[in-house]
């Protein structure tokens, strides 16, 4: 296998993923929430509970900026911090009920757009897409974790 061509295919694929993600999430961010805050909320929603450093690493935001944005989200009652019993220096972050409701609404809109995007796919194609997603998730996106 030509590894350089294989890598370029990956780059093209990840670019397409970003473009589709933009299309699916366009205009779902609630008013009063910045793009950075929405990105943090989205990460917490799919990975909770998380630590401040996990958010910082995943979203490529400095720890001070992550902390500041998280404080704003906490003040808006969209997330909450929980002390870890085994290590009182450590805090876990999760969505509050209001934050979860907001993200559920956003994901519902995203889900409707996704279903519309694949509406003309046959059952066999949908099964193939599902298998491909499983392989990508297990072999590419979760490797090393």
Rosetta constraint file for C-alpha pairs under 8 A:
AtomPair CA 1 CA 6 HARMONIC 7.64 0.50
AtomPair CA 2 CA 6 HARMONIC 6.17 0.50
AtomPair CA 3 CA 7 HARMONIC 6.03 0.50
AtomPair CA 4 CA 8 HARMONIC 6.26 0.50
AtomPair CA 5 CA 9 HARMONIC 6.20 0.50
AtomPair CA 6 CA 10 HARMONIC 6.45 0.50
AtomPair CA 7 CA 11 HARMONIC 6.34 0.50
AtomPair CA 8 CA 12 HARMONIC 6.16 0.50
AtomPair CA 9 CA 13 HARMONIC 6.05 0.50
AtomPair CA 10 CA 14 HARMONIC 6.10 0.50
AtomPair CA 11 CA 15 HARMONIC 6.15 0.50
AtomPair CA 12 CA 16 HARMONIC 6.25 0.50
AtomPair CA 13 CA 17 HARMONIC 6.20 0.50
AtomPair CA 14 CA 18 HARMONIC 6.29 0.50
AtomPair CA 15 CA 19 HARMONIC 6.33 0.50
AtomPair CA 16 CA 20 HARMONIC 6.10 0.50
AtomPair CA 17 CA 21 HARMONIC 5.94 0.50
AtomPair CA 18 CA 22 HARMONIC 6.15 0.50
AtomPair CA 19 CA 23 HARMONIC 6.35 0.50
AtomPair CA 20 CA 24 HARMONIC 6.05 0.50
AtomPair CA 21 CA 25 HARMONIC 6.00 0.50
AtomPair CA 22 CA 26 HARMONIC 5.73 0.50
AtomPair CA 24 CA 110 HARMONIC 5.40 0.50
AtomPair CA 24 CA 113 HARMONIC 5.91 0.50
AtomPair CA 24 CA 114 HARMONIC 6.69 0.50
AtomPair CA 25 CA 29 HARMONIC 7.64 0.50
AtomPair CA 25 CA 110 HARMONIC 5.93 0.50
AtomPair CA 28 CA 106 HARMONIC 5.53 0.50
AtomPair CA 28 CA 109 HARMONIC 7.00 0.50
AtomPair CA 28 CA 110 HARMONIC 7.64 0.50
AtomPair CA 29 CA 33 HARMONIC 6.76 0.50
AtomPair CA 29 CA 34 HARMONIC 7.94 0.50
AtomPair CA 29 CA 35 HARMONIC 7.40 0.50
AtomPair CA 29 CA 38 HARMONIC 6.43 0.50
AtomPair CA 29 CA 106 HARMONIC 7.12 0.50
AtomPair CA 30 CA 102 HARMONIC 7.93 0.50
AtomPair CA 33 CA 37 HARMONIC 5.97 0.50
AtomPair CA 33 CA 38 HARMONIC 6.21 0.50
AtomPair CA 34 CA 38 HARMONIC 6.14 0.50
AtomPair CA 35 CA 39 HARMONIC 6.11 0.50
AtomPair CA 36 CA 40 HARMONIC 6.29 0.50
AtomPair CA 36 CA 69 HARMONIC 7.98 0.50
AtomPair CA 37 CA 41 HARMONIC 6.17 0.50
AtomPair CA 37 CA 69 HARMONIC 6.44 0.50
AtomPair CA 37 CA 70 HARMONIC 7.84 0.50
AtomPair CA 37 CA 73 HARMONIC 7.23 0.50
AtomPair CA 38 CA 42 HARMONIC 6.02 0.50
AtomPair CA 39 CA 43 HARMONIC 6.25 0.50
AtomPair CA 39 CA 59 HARMONIC 7.62 0.50
AtomPair CA 40 CA 44 HARMONIC 6.19 0.50
AtomPair CA 40 CA 55 HARMONIC 6.89 0.50
AtomPair CA 40 CA 59 HARMONIC 7.24 0.50
AtomPair CA 41 CA 45 HARMONIC 6.00 0.50
AtomPair CA 41 CA 95 HARMONIC 7.50 0.50
AtomPair CA 41 CA 99 HARMONIC 7.72 0.50
AtomPair CA 41 CA 103 HARMONIC 7.50 0.50
AtomPair CA 42 CA 46 HARMONIC 6.52 0.50
AtomPair CA 42 CA 103 HARMONIC 7.05 0.50
AtomPair CA 43 CA 47 HARMONIC 6.03 0.50
AtomPair CA 43 CA 48 HARMONIC 7.87 0.50
AtomPair CA 43 CA 55 HARMONIC 7.39 0.50
AtomPair CA 44 CA 48 HARMONIC 4.96 0.50
AtomPair CA 44 CA 49 HARMONIC 6.87 0.50
AtomPair CA 44 CA 50 HARMONIC 6.59 0.50
AtomPair CA 44 CA 55 HARMONIC 7.78 0.50
AtomPair CA 44 CA 93 HARMONIC 7.51 0.50
AtomPair CA 44 CA 94 HARMONIC 6.20 0.50
AtomPair CA 44 CA 95 HARMONIC 6.78 0.50
AtomPair CA 45 CA 94 HARMONIC 7.49 0.50
AtomPair CA 45 CA 95 HARMONIC 6.66 0.50
AtomPair CA 45 CA 100 HARMONIC 7.11 0.50
AtomPair CA 45 CA 103 HARMONIC 7.01 0.50
AtomPair CA 48 CA 93 HARMONIC 6.90 0.50
AtomPair CA 48 CA 94 HARMONIC 5.33 0.50
AtomPair CA 48 CA 95 HARMONIC 7.58 0.50
AtomPair CA 49 CA 92 HARMONIC 5.65 0.50
AtomPair CA 49 CA 93 HARMONIC 5.27 0.50
AtomPair CA 49 CA 94 HARMONIC 4.88 0.50
AtomPair CA 50 CA 54 HARMONIC 6.24 0.50
AtomPair CA 50 CA 55 HARMONIC 7.06 0.50
AtomPair CA 50 CA 92 HARMONIC 5.29 0.50
AtomPair CA 50 CA 93 HARMONIC 5.18 0.50
AtomPair CA 50 CA 94 HARMONIC 6.73 0.50
AtomPair CA 51 CA 55 HARMONIC 6.52 0.50
AtomPair CA 51 CA 90 HARMONIC 7.76 0.50
AtomPair CA 51 CA 91 HARMONIC 6.33 0.50
AtomPair CA 51 CA 92 HARMONIC 4.92 0.50
AtomPair CA 51 CA 93 HARMONIC 5.92 0.50
AtomPair CA 52 CA 56 HARMONIC 6.18 0.50
AtomPair CA 52 CA 63 HARMONIC 7.37 0.50
AtomPair CA 52 CA 66 HARMONIC 7.08 0.50
AtomPair CA 52 CA 67 HARMONIC 7.04 0.50
AtomPair CA 52 CA 91 HARMONIC 7.73 0.50
AtomPair CA 52 CA 92 HARMONIC 7.49 0.50
AtomPair CA 52 CA 93 HARMONIC 7.32 0.50
AtomPair CA 53 CA 57 HARMONIC 5.96 0.50
AtomPair CA 53 CA 63 HARMONIC 6.81 0.50
AtomPair CA 54 CA 58 HARMONIC 5.97 0.50
AtomPair CA 55 CA 59 HARMONIC 5.86 0.50
AtomPair CA 55 CA 60 HARMONIC 7.95 0.50
AtomPair CA 55 CA 61 HARMONIC 7.83 0.50
AtomPair CA 55 CA 66 HARMONIC 7.22 0.50
AtomPair CA 56 CA 60 HARMONIC 5.56 0.50
AtomPair CA 56 CA 61 HARMONIC 4.88 0.50
AtomPair CA 56 CA 62 HARMONIC 5.93 0.50
AtomPair CA 56 CA 63 HARMONIC 5.71 0.50
AtomPair CA 56 CA 66 HARMONIC 5.86 0.50
AtomPair CA 57 CA 61 HARMONIC 6.83 0.50
AtomPair CA 61 CA 65 HARMONIC 6.37 0.50
AtomPair CA 61 CA 66 HARMONIC 5.97 0.50
AtomPair CA 62 CA 66 HARMONIC 6.04 0.50
AtomPair CA 63 CA 67 HARMONIC 5.99 0.50
AtomPair CA 64 CA 68 HARMONIC 6.17 0.50
AtomPair CA 65 CA 69 HARMONIC 6.12 0.50
AtomPair CA 66 CA 70 HARMONIC 6.00 0.50
AtomPair CA 67 CA 71 HARMONIC 6.12 0.50
AtomPair CA 68 CA 72 HARMONIC 6.45 0.50
AtomPair CA 69 CA 73 HARMONIC 6.27 0.50
AtomPair CA 70 CA 74 HARMONIC 6.04 0.50
AtomPair CA 70 CA 79 HARMONIC 7.79 0.50
AtomPair CA 71 CA 75 HARMONIC 6.13 0.50
AtomPair CA 72 CA 76 HARMONIC 6.27 0.50
AtomPair CA 73 CA 77 HARMONIC 6.34 0.50
AtomPair CA 73 CA 78 HARMONIC 5.42 0.50
AtomPair CA 73 CA 79 HARMONIC 6.04 0.50
AtomPair CA 74 CA 78 HARMONIC 5.69 0.50
AtomPair CA 74 CA 79 HARMONIC 5.06 0.50
AtomPair CA 74 CA 80 HARMONIC 5.85 0.50
AtomPair CA 77 CA 96 HARMONIC 6.59 0.50
AtomPair CA 77 CA 98 HARMONIC 6.71 0.50
AtomPair CA 77 CA 99 HARMONIC 7.06 0.50
AtomPair CA 78 CA 95 HARMONIC 5.91 0.50
AtomPair CA 78 CA 96 HARMONIC 5.24 0.50
AtomPair CA 78 CA 97 HARMONIC 7.43 0.50
AtomPair CA 78 CA 98 HARMONIC 5.60 0.50
AtomPair CA 78 CA 99 HARMONIC 3.93 0.50
AtomPair CA 78 CA 100 HARMONIC 7.53 0.50
AtomPair CA 79 CA 93 HARMONIC 6.90 0.50
AtomPair CA 79 CA 94 HARMONIC 5.60 0.50
AtomPair CA 79 CA 95 HARMONIC 4.03 0.50
AtomPair CA 79 CA 96 HARMONIC 4.52 0.50
AtomPair CA 79 CA 99 HARMONIC 5.96 0.50
AtomPair CA 80 CA 93 HARMONIC 5.71 0.50
AtomPair CA 80 CA 94 HARMONIC 5.62 0.50
AtomPair CA 80 CA 95 HARMONIC 6.06 0.50
AtomPair CA 80 CA 96 HARMONIC 5.73 0.50
AtomPair CA 81 CA 91 HARMONIC 6.06 0.50
AtomPair CA 81 CA 92 HARMONIC 5.62 0.50
AtomPair CA 81 CA 93 HARMONIC 4.56 0.50
AtomPair CA 81 CA 94 HARMONIC 6.61 0.50
AtomPair CA 82 CA 91 HARMONIC 5.35 0.50
AtomPair CA 82 CA 92 HARMONIC 5.07 0.50
AtomPair CA 82 CA 93 HARMONIC 6.19 0.50
AtomPair CA 82 CA 94 HARMONIC 7.89 0.50
AtomPair CA 83 CA 87 HARMONIC 7.94 0.50
AtomPair CA 83 CA 88 HARMONIC 6.11 0.50
AtomPair CA 83 CA 89 HARMONIC 7.80 0.50
AtomPair CA 83 CA 90 HARMONIC 6.37 0.50
AtomPair CA 83 CA 91 HARMONIC 4.63 0.50
AtomPair CA 83 CA 92 HARMONIC 6.40 0.50
AtomPair CA 84 CA 88 HARMONIC 5.61 0.50
AtomPair CA 84 CA 89 HARMONIC 7.70 0.50
AtomPair CA 84 CA 90 HARMONIC 5.76 0.50
AtomPair CA 84 CA 91 HARMONIC 5.65 0.50
AtomPair CA 84 CA 92 HARMONIC 6.78 0.50
AtomPair CA 95 CA 99 HARMONIC 5.11 0.50
AtomPair CA 95 CA 100 HARMONIC 5.52 0.50
AtomPair CA 96 CA 100 HARMONIC 6.01 0.50
AtomPair CA 97 CA 101 HARMONIC 6.13 0.50
AtomPair CA 98 CA 102 HARMONIC 6.18 0.50
AtomPair CA 99 CA 103 HARMONIC 6.17 0.50
AtomPair CA 100 CA 104 HARMONIC 5.96 0.50
AtomPair CA 101 CA 105 HARMONIC 6.30 0.50
AtomPair CA 102 CA 106 HARMONIC 6.39 0.50
AtomPair CA 103 CA 107 HARMONIC 5.97 0.50
AtomPair CA 104 CA 108 HARMONIC 6.02 0.50
AtomPair CA 105 CA 109 HARMONIC 6.48 0.50
AtomPair CA 106 CA 110 HARMONIC 6.29 0.50
AtomPair CA 107 CA 111 HARMONIC 5.86 0.50
AtomPair CA 108 CA 112 HARMONIC 6.24 0.50
AtomPair CA 109 CA 113 HARMONIC 6.39 0.50
AtomPair CA 110 CA 114 HARMONIC 6.17 0.50
AtomPair CA 111 CA 115 HARMONIC 6.15 0.50
AtomPair CA 112 CA 116 HARMONIC 6.16 0.50
AtomPair CA 113 CA 117 HARMONIC 6.14 0.50
AtomPair CA 114 CA 118 HARMONIC 6.46 0.50
AtomPair CA 115 CA 119 HARMONIC 5.79 0.50
AtomPair CA 121 CA 125 HARMONIC 5.74 0.50
AtomPair CA 121 CA 126 HARMONIC 6.22 0.50
AtomPair CA 122 CA 126 HARMONIC 6.19 0.50
AtomPair CA 123 CA 127 HARMONIC 6.21 0.50
AtomPair CA 124 CA 128 HARMONIC 6.17 0.50
AtomPair CA 125 CA 129 HARMONIC 6.09 0.50
AtomPair CA 126 CA 130 HARMONIC 6.09 0.50
AtomPair CA 127 CA 131 HARMONIC 6.21 0.50
AtomPair CA 128 CA 132 HARMONIC 6.11 0.50
AtomPair CA 129 CA 133 HARMONIC 6.13 0.50
AtomPair CA 130 CA 134 HARMONIC 6.30 0.50
AtomPair CA 131 CA 135 HARMONIC 6.26 0.50
AtomPair CA 132 CA 136 HARMONIC 6.11 0.50
AtomPair CA 133 CA 137 HARMONIC 5.95 0.50
AtomPair CA 134 CA 138 HARMONIC 6.13 0.50
AtomPair CA 135 CA 139 HARMONIC 5.74 0.50
AtomPair CA 135 CA 140 HARMONIC 7.68 0.50
AtomPair CA 136 CA 140 HARMONIC 5.09 0.50
AtomPair CA 136 CA 141 HARMONIC 6.23 0.50
AtomPair CA 137 CA 141 HARMONIC 4.88 0.50
AtomPair CA 137 CA 142 HARMONIC 5.83 0.50
AtomPair CA 138 CA 142 HARMONIC 5.48 0.50
AtomPair CA 138 CA 143 HARMONIC 6.77 0.50
AtomPair CA 139 CA 143 HARMONIC 5.80 0.50
